[in-house]
């Protein structure tokens, strides 16, 4: 995975730029060194994942962890239940509209189902397409956190 770090950064940065072009201010912070260091730490800690196609091209990236990070605690409060937290889920722009996001979520759900557990995530509140994506994937909207221009939608899927 460390060998793929440069491509992971590029996929995330491209996603941030693409969202910014649509006036969605999600991940604009991915252009600073602090965030780059956090992404590298996630890679080293084995909570960053890549999705490859049959040609071994990286088509999507995401973080998936059974532990709350400081952001999760800010969004969800300190939780003691069994849950996985999803972050930085992005599909490579050349692979949009191929159901990769949907199939990747299905894989997560099928692979990490544990009785009385959850998959939790947050996304920017003003991205209606992304919010609908998670709802269609079976995630329940749990509310908003933050204020008007900086509001995040919380979603979870219970098992």
N, C-alpha and C positions, 0 to 999 in steps of 0.2 A: 504494500500500500504506500509506503514512503516514496517509492519510485514513481507513483502516480500523483504525488502531491501537487505538482505544477499543473497538471490537467484538472485536478479537483478544484484548485483555486480558479482556474480559467472558466470552468463551467459555472461556478458560483458567481464570479464577477460578471460574466455574460448575462446570467439570469438577473442580477441586480441592475445592470444597464438596460436590459429589455424592459423590466418592470418600471424603471425610472422614465423611460420613453412613454409609458402608458400613464404617467403621473401617479404611480404607486411607489411610495417611498419605503419599500422593504429592502433590506440588505444594502442600503447605500453605504453603510459602515464597512462593507467588505473591501473597501479600497484602502484601509489603514493597516498599519503594522501590528497593532494590538490584536485585531481580528485575525490576521494571518498567523500570529503566534498561537492564538486559541485553536485555530483549525489544525495547526501542526500538532499541538498537544492532543487533540482528539484523535488524530491519526495514530500517534504513538500509543495512546491508551486503548486502541482498538475499538473505538465507538464510531468511527467513520467508516462508511461502506461505499463501495462502488458497485454499479450494475453494469455488466458487460453484455454485449450481444454475441452472437455466435462467431463473429469475426474478431472478438476480444476488444472491440471499440468500447470505450466507456460511454454509456448512454444516460446514466443517472448517478447521482451521489446523494447520500444522506447520513445523518448521525442518528444513532439509536442506542439508548442507554437505559439500564434498569435503575440508575441513580439520578436523583435530582441534582441539577447544577444550580448555581445561584440564580440564574434567570428563571428556571422552573419554580423555585421557591418564591420568587417575586410574583410570578404569574399565578401559581396554584396554591401558594402557602405551603408550609412544611407538611409533607404527607408521609405516612408510615405504611401505606398499603402497597401491594404489589403492582407496579406499573412500569411501563417502558415509555421513554420520552423521545419523541421524534423532532429533529431539528435539521435545518439546512437541506431540505429535500428539494432537489432540482433535477430537471431532465435537460440534457444537452439540447440546445436549440435545433440542431440538425435532426433531432429525433422526436420533436413535438408531433402530436396528433397520431401517435402509433400505439397508444394505450399503455405506454411504459410506466407512467405514474400509477395508473390503476392496477396494473399487474404487480408492480412492486409493493404497493399497499396490500394487495391480496396475499402476497408472499409473506409480508411481515405478520399479518393477521393469522395466517395459517401456521406459520413457524413458531410464533411466540405465544400462542394461546395457553394460558394457565388459568384454572378455575379461580374465580374471584380476583382477576387482574384486569388491567387497563392498558390501552395505548393512549397516550395524551400528546397533544401538540397545541401550539398556538400559531396563528398567522395574522398578518396585518388585517385589520377590520375593514379597510376600504378596498379590498380586492374581492369583488363579488364572484368572479370566476373561480378563484381558489377556494373561497368559502363554500360555494356550491359543489366543487369537486369533493371536498371532504364530507359534505352532507350526503352526496350520492354514494360515497364509499361506505356509508353506514356509521359515520361518526356523529355523535350527538353534540349539538351546540350547547355549551355550558355557560355562556355569558361573555361579556366584554370586560377587559381590564384596561385601565388607562383613560386618557382624556381625548376628546374629539379628534384632533389631528394625529394623535399617537395612540390610537385604540387598537387593541389586539383581541381577536376572537379566540376563545378557548374551545377545544373539541376533545372528546374522549370516546373511546370504543371500549365497552365493558364485555367481559367474557364470563 
